[in-house]
Amino acid sequence: MRKIYNTLSMITKLLWFKMKMEQIARWAYLIFVAIAIVMGLAVGYMAYDKSPDVANIGWSDPDVQNINGYVMLIMLILGIIIGITSITAKEVTPFLMATIALVVAANANVWSPLGKIHLLLDYWATGILWYIVAFAAPAAVIIAVKAVLVMAKEK
C-alpha cells in the first residue's frame, strides 16, 4: 500500500510540475511578444526621430543600428529559449505555420502605406514585426529540427 501511495504521489508531482512548466512557457511567450512590441515601438520611434521626412532612412543611422542589433540579439536568445523549452508536439505545426506567415508579412513590406498616413506608423509596424520575427524564427528553426529528428527516429 505504501508503494502505491509513493508512486501516485510521484506521478502527481510530475504532472503538477509539467502543468506549471506549460503555464510558465505560455506566460514567457506572451511576455516575450510584449517585449518585442515595446522594443519595436521604442526603436521605431528612434528611427523616425533620426529621419522624420523620409521612410526607412532612420534605420540606417548608426545609433539606431546599434540598438537594433542589441534588441535583435536579445530576441534571438529569447526565441532560442522558447524553442528549446516550451512548444509541445501538438503545437509544432501551428507554430511553424504562424512563423512562416510572420516571415512573409515582414518581408512583403505591406506596412509601407502606413507611412502615407504618418511616417511613424511605418517605423512602428516595421520594428514590431522585425522583432517578433527575430523572436519566432530561432524558435521555429529549433522546433523544425526537433520535428525532423522525431520523424527520422520513426522511420
Summary of the structure (lengths in Angstrom):
residues: 155
radius of gyration: 20.4
end to end distance: 41.8
largest distance: 77.5
contacts: 448
relative contact order: 0.15
helix: 87%
strand: 0%
